[in-house]
């Protein structure tokens, strides 16, 4: 049986982490406060901000919604 983790792509370089961090800084939000607004656990948000961890795409959709931007605005082409 194949190990499924080997078949999953890394999220490194996919998410525009600096855009999310700039938003958090501008709004003076801690990671916990921002996670609460996004209705994410702190661990889920940290996976997104880590840039190397795998996370559910819905997490990024929730972040985009709270930031008032399109999903495409948070991913690199």
Secondary structure, DSSP 4 states (H G I P E B T S, - for coil): ---GGGGSPP-TTTB-HHHHHHHHHHTT--HHHHHHHHT--HHHHHHHHHSSS---HHHHHHHHHHHT--GGGGB--
